[in-house]
Amino acid sequence: TSDNIADIRYKFKSETEKNQQKLIPEVLSSGDVGLQLLMEFLSERRSSPPSLVDGIAYQALYQANSAKATEFLNTNFPTGIVPLKSERGIDYSPLQKLLAQQDFEEADRLSNLKLCELAGSDALQRKWLYFTEVENFPITDLQTINNLWLLHSEGKFGFSVQRELWLAVGKNWEKLWSKIGWKNGNAWTRYPNEFTWALTAPKGHLPLSNQLRGVRVISSLLSHPAWTMNN
Ligand code: UYC
């Protein structure tokens, strides 16, 4: 009934972001009006930097199978909710698209490619990174890539998530690998089939960094000033 909808709108708008996240399934269960409320919500928030709840609302609309929601997103958020800033003229919209589609396997491949692109033509040819290249990555680009992963995964994936887990285990790599599902006992998780390309994966599971050449690259990634600097 309309009473319920007014209730939900009021309740939703007055809640903390964390509770808004939890309320989204309830909002969605009220059908078209729920979608309308989420569209309203995203519109009103577009001037401030996007946070997790915006990502969850965006994904709900993206997956809603509603022509109206699709048109709303195409018109108002043609490249998504994360500003696709780059200091090196890199186009992150294909990555945004894969993540919106929740195609985490292709998004992971493309992220690795974008990092090589960011490092320059040598890296793009060799298809892997030197840690010295990672140290020189612009903060802006790493934050863009990270925010895409973070906001399209309900906060589950991204370098910043991996960094927090790494710090929480005292920078012990072995403990990190088992925590994020990159190792099971003594066995490395095999690429690509043994990884979990879905939100059911452990926290911090994606994006991947191949450990074939050692930990220096991921160490540089997780130590980058991008994670301790605002903007
Ligand atoms: N792979 O095992 N990995 C590859 C991971 C290791 C190996 C790519 C992650 C351990 C080989 C990605 C883990 C290991 C290739 C990842 C993992 C190993 C390969 C594609 C858990 C053997 C083919 C991109 C830590 C014991 C390489 C890329 C080639 C590929 C990711 C083997 C994303 C997170 C130590 C042989 N593995 N990788 O980098 O040159 O090629 O063809 O980490």
Residues whose N, C-alpha, C, O or C-beta is under 5 A from the ligand:
A	BS01	UYC	W182 W188 T189 R190 Y191 L208 S209 N210 Q211 L212
